[in-house]
Amino acid sequence: MPGGDTLISVFHLRNYKTKNLAGLTRAMRALAAGGEGTMLQIIGVGSPSDIAACQALVGTAPNIGLAGPGPAAGKKPLRS
């Protein structure tokens, strides 16, 4: 992908349904299964329940990271 291989989405994690995080996760898993090196970095804040819901959707997807202040920080840091 010209210019980089990381998609970045910034939103308050309470809006994960509106942002279709479930669909994004399915798409990113399909890309990973097909050997694509594309990453999705989600940057946001939220309540502990918002964070838990997002982490549950993302699960162990190898190409999705959550970053932001609080408990979500450090799950998968931004790559340089």
C-alpha positions as CSV (number, residue, x, y, z in Angstrom):
1,M,0.0,0.0,0.0
2,P,1.6,3.3,-1.0
3,G,2.4,5.6,1.9
4,G,2.0,3.0,4.6
5,D,0.1,0.0,5.8
6,T,-1.7,1.2,8.9
7,L,-5.2,2.5,9.1
8,I,-6.0,4.7,12.0
9,S,-9.4,5.3,13.5
10,V,-9.9,7.7,16.4
11,F,-13.2,7.7,18.3
12,H,-14.7,7.5,21.8
13,L,-15.0,3.8,22.5
14,R,-18.6,4.1,23.5
15,N,-19.3,4.6,19.8
16,Y,-17.9,1.2,18.8
17,K,-21.2,0.0,17.4
18,T,-21.7,3.2,15.3
19,K,-18.2,2.8,14.0
20,N,-18.9,-0.8,13.1
21,L,-16.0,-2.2,15.1
22,A,-17.4,-5.8,14.5
23,G,-17.3,-5.3,10.8
24,L,-13.9,-3.7,10.9
25,T,-12.6,-6.6,12.9
26,R,-14.0,-9.2,10.4
27,A,-12.4,-7.3,7.5
28,M,-9.0,-7.1,9.3
29,R,-9.1,-10.8,10.1
30,A,-9.8,-11.6,6.5
31,L,-6.9,-9.4,5.4
32,A,-4.6,-11.1,7.9
33,A,-5.8,-14.6,6.7
34,G,-5.0,-13.6,3.1
35,G,-1.5,-12.6,4.1
36,E,-1.9,-8.8,3.9
37,G,0.3,-6.8,6.3
38,T,-2.3,-4.1,6.8
39,M,-2.8,-2.9,10.4
40,L,-5.7,-1.1,12.1
41,Q,-4.9,1.1,15.0
42,I,-7.8,2.3,17.1
43,I,-7.2,5.3,19.3
44,G,-9.8,6.2,21.9
45,V,-10.9,6.5,25.4
46,G,-13.8,5.0,27.2
47,S,-15.2,3.6,30.4
48,P,-14.0,0.2,31.6
49,S,-17.1,-1.4,30.0
50,D,-16.5,0.4,26.7
51,I,-12.9,-0.8,26.7
52,A,-13.9,-4.4,27.6
53,A,-16.5,-4.5,24.8
54,C,-13.9,-3.3,22.3
55,Q,-11.3,-5.7,23.5
56,A,-13.8,-8.6,23.3
57,L,-14.6,-7.7,19.7
58,V,-10.9,-7.3,18.7
59,G,-9.9,-10.4,20.6
60,T,-6.6,-11.8,19.4
61,A,-6.6,-10.3,16.0
62,P,-2.9,-9.9,15.2
63,N,-3.4,-6.8,13.1
64,I,-5.6,-4.6,15.3
65,G,-4.3,-2.5,18.1
66,L,-6.1,-0.4,20.8
67,A,-4.3,2.6,22.1
68,G,-5.4,5.4,24.5
69,P,-5.2,6.5,28.0
70,G,-6.3,4.2,30.8
71,P,-6.6,0.4,30.7
72,A,-6.6,0.2,26.9
73,A,-3.1,1.8,26.7
74,G,-0.4,-0.5,25.8
75,K,-2.5,-3.4,24.4
76,K,-0.8,-3.0,21.1
77,P,1.2,0.2,20.7
78,L,1.4,2.2,17.5
79,R,4.2,1.1,15.3
80,S,6.8,3.6,14.2
